[in-house]
Amino acid sequence: MTPLRNVVVFVVALGSRFASADLNSELTGAGVRAVFPGDSNYASASAAFNLRFTLEPTAIAYPTTPEDVSTIIQAGIDNNLQMVARGGGHSYVANGLGGKNGSLVIDMSSMKSITIDTASNTAVIETGNRLGDVALALNAAGRAMPHGTCSSVGIGGHSAFGGYGFTSRQWGLALDTIFAINAVLANGTIVRATQDSYPDLLWALKGAAPSFAITTSIEVNTYAAPSYAVVMEYTWSNMDYKTAGQSMYSFQNFSLSGPASPFAGELVITKGSQEGQVTFGFTGAWYGEEGSATSTLQPWLDTMPAPTTSSPLGDGSYIGTVAQLSGTSLNTSQTADSSDTFYAKSLMTPEDEPMSLEACTAFMQYLSTEGFSSDTNWFVQVELYGGPNSKIREIPNNATAFSRRDALFTFQLYASSSDALPPYPEAGFTFVDNMVTSVTSNMPSAWNYGAYTNYIDDQLENWETLYFSDNYPRLQSLKKQLDPQGLFMFPTSIEE
C-alpha cells in the first residue's frame, strides 16, 4: 500500500463519521433503501463471508435501477465517501464491504433480472444474480455460459475478475462471453461500454471492474447447453508424498498433451491419515459425446495406482453436472448464505515453464508434513485452466484487463479455522503462505507465475504484477482518467 493511499483512506474515513445523517436524508429522499449503523439489521447487512473480517461500512445501499446507483454515487461524493459494489458478497478479503471501515457499500442484490434473447442467443444479466440462478435461467432456455461451481457466488464480481469454471476450456472465462457492460461511472454517468463505445472502459471492466465503475448488468453471448455431460470423481487415500508428487507431475504432462476441450478437471488434495501422506483426489467433467469421458482421461489413469474409489456422477444432463459440482441448491433463494473463517491464496503456473518434478514433490511433502500437523481444515485445488485446446489461451494476454491467459494450472490454497469460526490461528497464515513457497522456491528465480484475482489475497506481495502482469500500467492510466478522485478504492483496487 502506497503512502498516498494511506492518506486518502484516512481522510475519507474521518469524513465518514460526519456523513451518515446527510447521506441518510439524501438516499431516503431519493427513495433508495439503505441500512445504517444502529439499525437493527445493520449487523447482518454488514457481515462478511470471511469472518476474519469485521468491518463497519458507513451504510449499505440497495439500488433497484441504474438510476438508483447514480443517485447513490452522487450522495457518496457529496459526503466524501469511497464506494464499492457488493454482488454475492463472497470476496475472500471482504472487498465487497470496502475491505476497510467507512465505505459506502452499493449492494446489488435487488437487481436480479435475467433477460434472454432466443433469436440472438444473448442474455442481459443484472449483477445481483448468483451463479446458480444464472445457470437455472439459461438452462431453461437451453443455453449456458462458463462460470464457477459455487452457486451462491455473485455473477458481478465473478465475471469482473475472470470467472473460471469447468466449461472454460471449451468456452473461455465468464468475462470472455461479455460483449457489453452497463455501468455507472465515478461521476454518476450511466454508460453502456462496448468495443465501439467506451472501448477502454470495456477493456478495464473485463478483469478489474470494481476499480472503475459500478456494473449494473452484463450482456453475454451464450452457448447451447451440452446434450450430454458427466462428472467423474477418483480418490487415492493414504498416498505417500513421493507418489503424490509424481502423480501431480504426470497430470501436468497429461494436461500439456492437450486433452479435448470438452474435458475439464482439477486435483483435490486434503489431509492424509498419517504424516507423510495425503489424500489425493481428482474431479473431472466431460461435456462431449457420451462414452468418451473415461477414454479421454485414460492416458493419465494409466500412469496412476489403482484408485481407492471412483464413480461417475450425475444423470447425464448439463444442469445435473452444475448441481453436482456445486453441492448446494442452484436456486439460491432456497439456501442461506454460508460463512467461514479462512485464509486463501492462489498460484497460476505458466504453461511455457511447467513445474518440475522436484517442485511437485516438495509441494506434496510440505502438505504431508506441515499439513498433517496443522490445526486448520485445509484443501488445495489444482485446476486445469489452460494448455493446448483451452479456449482461455486463444485470447491474447493484453486483450482484456485480465491477463493470466497463458497459465496451465490455477491453484486454490485454502485453510479454515478448525470450527469455521473466529479466531483464525496465526500459524495458519504461515502454513498457507508456505504452500506457495514450497513450489516457487523449487523453480527458477525468474519463474513467471501469477495469482488469480477471484481468490483475492490482501496479504499478497507484488500483487499488482501477480494479478495483472504487464496490463497494470495501462490500468493505472485508466484509473486516473475514469476515477480521478479515487472513489472506487479498496485494499486491492487499482492505484492511480
N, C-alpha and C positions, 0 to 999 in steps of 0.2 A: 504494500500500500504506500503510495507516494505521500509526501508531506502535504501537497496541495489537496489531496482527497481528505486527509485528516481535518484540514481547515474547513472544507466545505461541509463535511458531516457535522462538525461541531456547531457551525453557525446554524445549520438547518435544525439540528436537534434543540438548540437553545430557543430558536424561534417557535418551535412547535409547542412549547409549554404554554404559549400565549395564543395559540391558533385555534384551539378547539371550539371556543364559543362562536367566533366568526365563521369558522368552517361549518359548524353545525347549522347556523342560520342560512348560509349560502346553499348548502346541499338540501336541507329540508324545504327551503323556499323554492327550490327548483324541482321539488318532487322526487329527489333521489334518496332512497333509503340508505341509512348509514348507521353503524354501531360505533359507540364512543366509550372510552374508559369510564367506568362507573355504571354502564348499562348492565342489566342482568345477564345478557348473553355475550358480553364482551370476552369473557374468559374462553368460551367455546369458539367464538369467532376468531380469536387471535391465537388459537392453539396451533402449534407446528406439528407436522407429521413426524419429524425427528425430535423427540423430547429432550435431546441435548440442548435445544434452543428454547428459551423462554423470552419472548420479545413483546414489546409494548408499542404497537402502532398508534399513531395519533388518532386514526379512525380506519374503519373498513367500510368502503362504499360499494353499493351493489347496483351498477347500471343495468338497464334493460335495453338500451339502444345506443348506437354510436354517439348520438347527440348527448346522451347522459354522460358518456365517457368524456366528451369535450367539456361539458359543464364541470365535471369533477376535476379535470386537469386545470381548468381556469381557476377553480376555487383553491386548488393546491398552490398555484402560482401566487394568488392573492395572499395566501397565508405562509408563503416562504417555506414550502414543504417539498421534499423529494417524494417521488411516487414510484409504485411498482405494480405490475399486474399479477394477479393470482388466478390460475386456472383450476387445476386439480389440487393444488396445494402440496404436491409431493416433492418439492425441491429438497434435496438431501441436506442443504445448509440453510433452509428457511428463507431463501431469497424471495419467495412469494409473499413473505411478510416484510420484505425490505432487507433482511439479513442483519438488521440493527434496529434499535429503538427509534421511534419518532417518524416513521414513514407513513404516508397515506397509501393504503392498500386499495387497489381497484379490483374487486373480486368479480370475476366474470361468470359466476355460477348461475346467474339468472338469464344468461344469453346462451340458449341451448338449441336454437333452431338448426335443422339439417334439411336442406333443400336439394333434391336430386333431379337432374335433368336427364331423362332417359334417352332423349334424342342425341345429346352430345356426350353422354356418359361422364358428365362432370357433376360436382356437388359443391355447394356452399355450406361450410360448416362453421358455426359460431364457436368461439374459443372457450365457452363454458362447458362444452361437452367433454365427457370422459371416453377413453378408448373403447370400452365395452359397448357404450351406447352408439358410438360411431360404427363399430363393426356390425351391430344388430341392424341399424338403419340401412346401411349399404347392402347387407346381405339380403334384406327383404326385397331389394330391387335387383338381386342377382349380381351385385357388384362388391368390390373390396378395394382396399388400399393397404400399403405396408405400414405397420406400426408395431409397437412393443407388445409384450404379453400381459402386463398388469392392467386389468380392466378399469381400475379406478384412477389411473393417471390421466391428467388433462391433456387434450389434444393440442392446446395452445402452446404450452411450454415444451411438450414432447416434439412437436413439429418445428418449433423455433430453434431447437438445438441439435437437430438431426432427425431422430426418430427411427432408430434401427429396430428391426423385427425379423421374425423367421422367414418372411417373404421378401426381405430386402435384397437377397442375392438375385432374385429374378425381377423385382420391381423397383429397386432402389430404396432410398430412405423416404420417410414420410414427407420431408420437405421437398424431395425431388418431384413429387406429384403436384406441387403448388405452382399455378400459373398466375395467380393474382392474390394479393393480400389487402384486405380492407383494414385500415388502421387510423389512429388518431395521433397526430404529431405533438411535439412538446409545446407548440403554440396553440394547440386546440383544434388545428385544422384537420378535417376528415378527408382522407385520401384513399384512392384505390391504386396500389402500386403494381405495375406490370412491366414487361420488357420495353413497352413503348411509352409508358407514363411513370415517372419516378423510378427509372431502372436502377439507379444507385441505391435507392431506398430498398427496393426489392432484393437486391444483392445482399444488403446488410441484414435484412429481416430473415433471410434464409440461412440462419446459423447463429445470429446474435440479436434476435428481435427485441427482447425486453430492454436493451440498452438504447433503443432508438425510437420506439413508439409503443402504443398500446394496441395490440392486434385485436380486432373485434370479430373478424371471420377470415377464413382461408378458402380459396377457390381451388379445387383439386381435380385432376384427371383421375378417374377410377379404372379398375381392371375387372374383367369378368371373374367372378368367384370361381375358383378351380372346381372342376366337376368331380375330382377325387382328391382327397388329402388324408394323411395319416400321420400320427405321432409315434415315434419309436423311443423306447427307454431301455438302457442297458446299465447294469450296475456290476462293479467288481469290488467286492468287500475285502477288507484287510489286505490291500495291495501294498507291498513294500515300496519305499520311496524310489528305489532304483528302477523297478519295473514301471512305476507311475511316471517317472521322468522319461523313460523310453517310450511309454505309451503316448504321452503328450507330444513327444518329438515325432513319432510315427503318424499321429493325427495331423501334425503340421505338414509332413511330407505328403500325406493324402490330400490335404487341402490345397497344397501348391500344385497338385496334379490336375486340378480343375474339375471337380465333380460337377455334374449337370446343375444348371441354375435352379431347377425346382427343389433341389436338396438344400436343407439348412440344418445347422446343429450347433451344439455347444457342449463342452466338457463341464461337468459339475463336480467340484472337489469339496469334500467335507471331512470332518474329523475321523480318524481311524480308531479302531477299538483298542489299540495299544501303540506306544511310542514307536516311531519308525515306520508307521503305516498310515495310509489314507483310505478313505472310501472314494473310489474313482467311478464317476458316472458319465453317461452320455445321453443327452436328449436330442433327438433329431426329428425333422419333419420332412414330408415329401408332398409336393403339390403337382405331381405329374401323372403319368399313366399308371393305372392300378397294376400292381405286381412288380414295379420297378424300384421300389424303395430299398429293399434289402440288398438287391444286386448292386445298387449304386454304392452302398456303404460297405459291401463285402470286401473290397480290397484292403480297407483298414481293419475290418474284423479279422481278416486272415493273419494279421500281424499281432493280434491280441490273444491273451489267455482266454479260456472259456469264461464267459460272464457268469456271475453268481445268479443274476436274474435277467430276463429280457422279455419284452412284451410290446406288441403293437397296441396303440390306444386310439379310441375314437370310433365313430361309426362310418367313417369314410367321407363324411361331409366336411366342407371347408369350415363352416361355423362351428362344427364339433371340435375341430383342432384348436380353434381360437379359444373356446371354452376350456378345453383340456389344458392348454398351456397357461391359461390364466389361473385356474384353480379356484376362482371365485365367480359369482354370478356376473354375466355380461351386462345385465340390467342393473346399473349401479344405484338406482333408486331403491333397490331391494336389499342393499348391503350398507352397513355403517362404515364410515371411514376408519381405517386402522391407524395405528401409531406404533412407533418403535423408538428405541434409544440406541443409536448406532454411529459408526464412523465408516465411511466408504471411500475407496479410491478407484482409479481406473488406470489402465495401461493399454495403449494401442501399439501393436508391434508392426514394423514396416515389412511389407511383402518382399521388397528387394533386398532385405537383410534379415532373414528369419532367425529365430532363436537357435542357438547352438544346443547340442545335446547336454553340454555342461550346464548351461543356463536352465534348461528344463529340469535337470536332475537336482540342481541346487534349490530351485523353487520347491520341488516336491519334498526335498529333505527338510527345508525350513517348515513347510506345512506339517510334516510328520513329527517334528520335534516341538518347535515352539507352538504349533497349532494344537498339539496334544495337551500341552500344559496350560494353554490359555484359558482364562475363566470367562471367555466370551463364547457366544454362539456364532459361528462364522461359516461362510461359504465363499467359494470362488467359482465364477462362471468364466469360461474361456470361449467366447462367441466367434464362430466362423463368420467373418464380416466381409472380407474381400477375396482376393485371389482370382485366378482365371475363371471366367464365366460369371463373375459377380457384376451386377448392373451398377453397383455403387462406384466402382473404379472406372467406369466408362466416362464419367464426367470429370473434367479437369479440376484440380485442387483449388484453382482460383476462380471457378465458375460461380461459386456461392461463398458466402462468409464461412460456412462450414468447410473445413479444409482437409481433414484427415481421410481422404478417399483412397489413399494408397496403402492403407493398413490391411494386414491379413487377419489378425485377431484383435478383438476388444475384450480385455479382462474387466470384470467387475469383482472387486475385492471388498468384502462386506463383513463387519463384525458387530453384533448386538451385545448389549449387557445381558447377563445371564437370565434375567427375568423380563427383558424388554423394557424395563423401567429405569428412570434415573436413580443414582448417578451412573454415568458411563465410566468404566475403570480407566484410570490414567494409563496403565500399561497397555490398554487396548489400542491407543494411538500408535505407539511404537511398534506393536505387533503388526498392524496393518501397513504402516509405512515400510516396514522391512520385508513385507511380502513383495512389494515392488522392487526394493533394493536387491533382493535375492536374485532377481532376474537381471536388472540393469547392471549390477556390479560384475556380472559374468559375461557381459557383452562389451564391445569396444567403446571407448570413452566418447566417441563421436556418434554413437548409435542414435539414429533419428527416430526415436519413439515419440509417441504423443499421449494424450489423455482425452477422454470423451466427456463433453460438456453436460450430457444428461445424467452423468454420475458425478455431479459437481462436488468439488472439494475446496473448501475455503482455506485450507492449510497448505495447499499445493504451491511449492516454489516454482517460479518461472512459468506460471500458468498461462501467461499471455502467449508464449511460444508453444507450450504443450497443447493448448486448446486450439489456437488459431494459426500457428505456424507463420508462414510468410504473409498471410492476409491481415495480420494485426495492424501494421502501419496504415493500410487503407481504412480499416475500421476506425482507427483514431482520427483520421482526417474527416471521415464522415460524421463522427460524433461531434466534432467541433462545428460542423455545418448544421446538423439536424437537431442537436440538443446543446446549444452553446451555454445554457445556464446550468447544465448538469442536473436536470430534473429527474431523469431516469437512472438512478445510481443505486448500486448495491455492492456487496463485497467483491464480486467477480464481474462487475459490469465493465464495459469498455471505458478506458480512461481517456480524457482529452489529451 
